[in-house]
Amino acid sequence: SEPNAGSDISGVRTTAKFDEAAGEWVLNGQKAWATNGGIADVHVVIASVDRELGSRGHAAFVVPMSETKGITQGTKVSKHGLRASHTADVFLDDCRIPQGHVLGGKEKLDKRLARVREGKPSKSQAAMQTFEASRPTVGAQALGIARAAYEYALEYAKEREQFGRKIIENQAIAFTLARMKLEIDAARLLVWRASWMGRNNVPFENAEGSMSKLKSGEVAVWVTERAIQILGGNGYTREFPVERWHRDAKIYDIFEGTAEIQQLVISRAISGMHIK
């Protein structure tokens, strides 16, 4: 992501120019919302090699932090949830990396760009291929949060007494927990399918990776909200963990592609049309 390029991957403004004399790539731009940005040993940067080609002119570059000058950390973001995860801007100012640090190699990149310039079809962009394959892992994270909230709420409902009986003995509570378990298991099956497809190089013909992430993110937000409701006032306090899980869950509707973008990707995949 960048300050002006979030969901719109074609809006990336970070550039990569090849210095023939030095045999190096020169990167310039700013990245936003980078997990471990500025502190990771290695950064993978999506940059535009040819802006006229839009997103088809992008490439991915490996930037080793300890060996490279011109890459610095910007402001660390104070977030609503996932507060233990370091998130910051990253600045690239005439950042020079060796020729071989472009993923796939410069020769393949040059051939791909030449095909695009000639109007020939090209394979999916590197960033989008990575997103589709990585989305099941993000879905798995969301499921972990949902499961923790469900299991905590279940045990709480078995112990908490009101009106002379355990609150789980009330259908309103028991049916909610049943629905929570149902939604978690449904999402888990989507994640398992997409993970198996990615592991075995099975094409995501219907955006199965996006399906798994979309469903898991929505389930995590809903399940954690229901867990707060089951705990009542206790669920709203920081003495109990469910309010934190609810804050952590919300990002799974946003990062790695918003819920709206996931639906766009899926609708394009199943229809074969460029839905806008």
Secondary structure, DSSP 4 states (H G I P E B T S, - for coil): -BTTBSS-GGG---EEEEETTTTEEEEEEEEEEEETTTTSSEEEEEEES-GGGGGGGEEEEEEEGGG-SSEEEEEEP--SS-TTS-EEEEEEEEEEEEGGGBTT-HHHHHHHHHHHHTT---PPPHHHHHHHHHHHHHHHHHHHHHHHHHHHHHHHHHH-EETTEEGGGSHHHHHHHHHHHHHHHHHHHHHHHHHHHHHTT---TT-HHHHHHHHHHHHHHHHHHHHHHHHGGGGGSTTSTHHHHHHHHHGGGTTTS-HHHHHHHHHHHHH-S---
